[in-house]
């Protein structure tokens, strides 16, 4: 059986933006790095992290990422519209 992470690899920006689009206004989209690799994830309203590639909700203190940019739902949707991409955005 295929590992679901394999199907999601390389799609973190696309998956994270899709969740932001349909999710609560309290969600925060984050672009940053894990082990030097560009990555996107979501901070839930309770502070936990949703990793779209691992498809896992984890405690922020256990998440080995370095955040670089944070976007509210409104900001993320505007950036996606302006750039025509799911990210990363500068």
C-alpha positions as CSV (number, residue, x, y, z in Angstrom):
1,X,0.0,0.0,0.0
2,X,1.3,3.5,-0.9
3,X,2.3,5.9,1.8
4,X,-0.1,8.9,1.6
5,X,2.8,11.2,2.4
6,X,4.3,10.1,-1.0
7,X,1.2,11.3,-2.9
8,X,1.4,14.7,-1.0
9,X,5.1,15.3,-1.4
10,X,5.8,18.5,-3.3
11,X,2.2,19.7,-2.9
12,X,2.4,21.5,0.5
13,X,1.6,24.9,-1.0
14,X,-1.3,23.7,-3.0
15,X,-2.8,21.6,-0.2
16,X,-2.3,24.3,2.5
17,X,-3.9,27.0,0.3
18,X,-6.9,24.7,-0.4
19,X,-7.4,24.2,3.3
20,X,-7.1,28.0,4.0
21,X,-9.7,28.6,1.3
22,X,-12.4,26.4,2.9
23,X,-11.3,26.7,6.6
24,X,-11.9,29.1,9.4
25,X,-10.8,32.7,9.2
26,X,-8.7,31.9,12.3
27,X,-6.3,29.7,10.4
28,X,-2.9,31.1,9.6
29,X,-0.9,30.0,6.5
30,X,2.8,29.8,7.1
31,X,5.6,29.6,4.5
32,X,9.0,28.6,5.8
33,X,11.6,25.8,5.8
34,X,12.1,22.4,7.2
35,X,15.6,21.0,7.0
36,X,16.4,23.8,4.5
37,X,13.5,22.9,2.2
38,X,10.8,25.4,1.4
39,X,7.5,24.3,3.0
40,X,4.0,25.5,3.8
41,X,1.9,24.6,6.8
42,X,-1.1,25.9,8.8
43,X,-1.4,27.1,12.3
44,X,-4.8,26.1,13.7
45,X,-6.8,28.4,16.0
46,X,-5.7,26.3,19.0
47,X,-2.0,26.8,18.1
48,X,-1.3,23.3,16.8
49,X,0.3,22.8,13.4
50,X,-1.2,21.0,10.5
51,X,1.4,19.7,8.1
52,X,-0.3,19.1,4.7
53,X,2.3,16.6,3.5
54,X,2.4,14.5,6.6
55,X,-1.4,15.0,6.9
56,X,-0.9,15.4,10.7
57,X,-1.9,17.8,13.4
58,X,1.0,18.3,15.9
59,X,1.9,20.4,18.8
60,X,3.9,23.5,17.7
61,X,6.7,22.7,20.2
62,X,7.3,19.4,18.3
63,X,7.3,20.9,14.8
64,X,10.9,21.3,13.4
65,X,10.1,24.1,11.0
66,X,11.4,27.7,10.7
67,X,8.6,30.1,9.8
68,X,9.5,32.9,7.4
69,X,6.1,34.4,6.4
70,X,2.6,34.3,8.0
71,X,-0.6,35.0,6.1
72,X,-4.2,35.4,7.3
73,X,-6.9,33.8,5.2
74,X,-7.6,37.2,3.5
75,X,-3.9,37.8,2.8
76,X,-3.3,34.3,1.5
77,X,-6.3,34.5,-0.9
78,X,-5.2,37.9,-2.1
79,X,-1.6,36.7,-2.7
80,X,-2.9,33.6,-4.6
81,X,-5.0,35.8,-6.8
82,X,-2.3,38.4,-7.5
83,X,0.4,35.9,-8.3
84,X,-1.6,33.1,-9.8
85,X,0.3,30.6,-7.6
86,X,-0.2,28.7,-4.4
87,X,3.2,30.0,-3.2
88,X,5.8,30.5,-2.0
89,X,5.3,34.3,-2.1
90,X,7.8,37.0,-1.4
